[in-house]
Amino acid sequence: MSILRKQRTTDDYITRLDVEPANTKKGKLSAVRKFQTFCKVHHNTTPDELCRELSVIKKQDEEEYLNTLYDILQALITEFSKSLNPNSLKTIFTHIRSYIYYFGIKTDPQDISQLLTFPRIQKEEKYPLKHSDLLKIVTEHTRNPVRQALYLACSSSGMRVGEAVQITKSDLEFKERIQVNIRPEYTKTQTGRSVFISKECQKILESYIDDLKNNDPVFFKNSETKVGSRVCNEDARLSECLKRLRLDMRYSSSRIHKITSHSFRAFFFTQAVRKHGENYAHRLTGHGGYLIQYDRMNDEEKLKMYIELEPELVIFDTSKQQLEIENLKIQQSKEIQAMKNEMEQMKLQLAQQGIDILEKLKSENKL
């Protein structure tokens, strides 16, 4: 064996995950642990040893290698289907494929399709978070303005909770609406973007933001807590809140909660699609919308469209009324200005007509 090549291990694989986004790393580590348990219980070995043994079989007999590999994977799917819903099982399986690929065990999509059987994924209509639901959740945290601001920030901007808990005071720009500049390292796609938060969120935020330093998180209390732990903490607190409010409904096919932290983001996306269409909604939520690379809005255009959308995002009646009055005044102001411009144009036209008549009379020596 070359001195430049060393035997790959699970520890090396886990070290490589340090560069992955926090949530991705968490998911892959979970898959590693599950596969380790499976190998121990069913084969009395480790993933490292199992993959090395498969590599030896491959060199001796390709057909036996494929049969053995896919028999093991089918047993894994059958075992995991007892405790995981079909969606989670698919995700775990994808991470395990990546894990064993690191050891040289490659799986082909065609082979997976033909040789493996997964439990069928049952799809239920997604529960739409209502304004009344969001109002109850926010009101439940009256004594915790930071968490109130977090929920309102996500529901009025489309930020993921994992993005919002990383936002610091220095990431905010105070304009007609607060602009949040989401850094690439905060996001799932490693792509930065800017979003806006509603006035009612801003009102709560202003009650404590003066006490924060530039590098302090705005929507999470403890700056020392790691990002992954912040998200887990917020998921746990939301779960407790939903149980108290009796909003902890679950889908019958998967037993997953109908309302989760992702529901705030989905709430924004739904309202944005209805008002401005999918491309705008995808842009603000950080998705790769259709032809989005050719549709480049500047901050002024995005803000104008956001202010038009904002009344559909707020949850307190007074906020909605104030925004509608504000927008009505803006619209009336624009209409009045347009009328003034039209009248000025008419005056100029009449004046020009008078001048033209005088010039004609002069040319005909009638003056």
Helices and strands as residue ranges (DSSP letters): H 10-16, G 17-19, H 22-43, H 47-60, H 62-80, H 86-101, H 109-115, H 131-139, H 145-157, H 161-164, G 169-171, E 172-174, E 178-182, G 184-186, E 193-196, H 199-205, G 209-211, H 227-245, H 262-276, H 278-285, G 292-294, H 299-309, G 310-312, H 317-363
